């Protein structure tokens, strides 16, 4: 259950947005569509999946239509062709009795893409790369030319899994993907395998390298595009696995170090089911999230909606104030940050809106990735420029982070023309303590630096009262701030008629930063007739980030945000 409060101003804007949507349908843009995303996936049982369906994460269970076993359901956007060579795709849903890491990966990709994407998957338990392994069940992944020449696909009752997989890829392209009006692009090759090759450790490096090369070459020949640098993302075998082999792990590390487009996810400390072979729900979910994270990072250069990000140091002419830590030397590991921004520009010919993103961390550290960079990619895919702020910790001086945010806003406006940004459409976003910084800029900034809109996730707002977040207050204002300073930075008291419109999202069960923070701010905005929305989701607790900890209503939250962004 979710609580949603909207004011009449938002309703008027939504009606206006609906009219624009109708116009958009009648007068479609001539801008080229983004190609459909395609992922190829292969491996043995940990890719096929062995975790009971009852242990699906709650955010996936919530999409199921069978409330007892969650055996039925369908992802909204993910279409999959698994262990079939007919080239057809069906809506993805975990199988009745088991799921693997990829169920989580696809869920997260759905939140990112918000459009149909395609998965080509071939996974069979107990299978080896090495043909000499008589214990391999269901075929071999070998790419040895001589062996392939003498064998046929397992789909035709032969021994070659690799020939079945590449035949599946070819047929999927010929019969489905090549007919998509927007085209398609293969983003990554996901893989988990190695347990069944434990007796052939010395050969594993060459064997796996050959498999990757074979698949890349096949894609290049089939599509006519250069897939020689297709990202290959794979996980290691847990050391607690009864078939763990140190030579196999060393081979994986060597491949990742020598192939600049191979990315190894360390699963050496993964926890397993009682069979000591297969990931349990915790490890399967972790690997799924890591596959997603790595894929987005590895394939970002191929995402047509963004340019390569770049960093800029702030305060070229010297810092205006100090937290007392600067003389110690900047060191991110010690949370002594050098004020700077990372700029993510969309690949759009039209001038874009922009957003300054303030990561949280209790004014003690910064969650740059989960509450910064990951969100930047999301906005870029929606043709919105994103600038992620790395600000100094206040250490009791609130002017320090605030001035860094002001300087970032000034810099964006100064370079708006160069970056193809609309100077009057620059908003601000913040999560947790970053939400306090964002709302401080929204309520305190001079007119020339005032943001056009604000997005706040589970924000710290007040610095007084029994529901104050003590850590943020102490780090921002010091040990014993006076009442005047407390009120100045309690942003529910600083709202005025010039405060920008807001989107606020949080969880009702957040015990770290109580919902009253967001509720009091929304109430103050409404009192000043500022258009605003507040969305309170039943669970999720604190600190979601973009994908740090998925929760049951995450898809709903993303949909709500998407709808609000269309009103800007």
Beta strands, then each sheet from edge to edge (+ up, - down):
strand 1: 2-6
strand 2: 36-43
strand 3: 78-82
strand 4: 90-91
strand 5: 117-123
strand 6: 184-192
strand 7: 231-235
strand 8: 262-265
strand 9: 310-313
strand 10: 340-344
strand 11: 352-358
strand 12: 384-390
strand 13: 421-431
strand 14: 453-457
strand 15: 501-507
strand 16: 532-537
sheet 1: 1+ 16- 15- 14- 13- 11- 12- 10+ 9-
sheet 2: 4+ 3- 5- 2- 6- 7- 8-
end
